[in-house]
Amino acid sequence: MIAHASSLRRMFSLLLGLLVCLSVGIASAQFDAFEGLSSLGGDDDSTEVIISAELIPASYKAPAQLAITADIPEGFHVFAIDQGALPDNGGGPMPTEITLSADSAIKLLGNWQPSQPPHSHIDEEAWIGLELREHEHQITWTAPVEIQPGGNGSIS
């Protein structure tokens, strides 16, 4: 039991250490389509997306779950994982993407699911007619996982 708990703590520490990669990806993803807006800019901490992770142990009824939470500042959003694009390569915003590194000790067993559905509206400015699917304030995505021996627990 001690070896198992130690292994879980080590893996969770590695996950938390790599959350900065996910934070940068989410925070910049909403601006990649617009030249000159590729960063949130300034020294104001109120424009940072804060990412946290929680590993929920398996039970006799369910596999372990990995929960990734994004706290999004007022006035900003992240696009949904299932954000679409306009037909015929017409463009669109970059969907949020959460991936585990190939050498991770955590194996994804299913799809990421949001804690609440994204807000949806039809864009009338940048991608006219496209349904935009956005999360604001706070969103948590969870996915069932299996913890494997070895690996480094990286996410990005």
Beta strands, then each sheet from edge to edge (+ up, - down):
strand 1: 50-56
strand 2: 64-71
strand 3: 78-79
strand 4: 106-108
strand 5: 113-114
strand 6: 119-122
strand 7: 131-135
strand 8: 138-147
sheet 1: 1+ 2- 8+ 4-
sheet 2: 1+ 2- 8+ 5-
sheet 3: 3+ 7- 6+
end
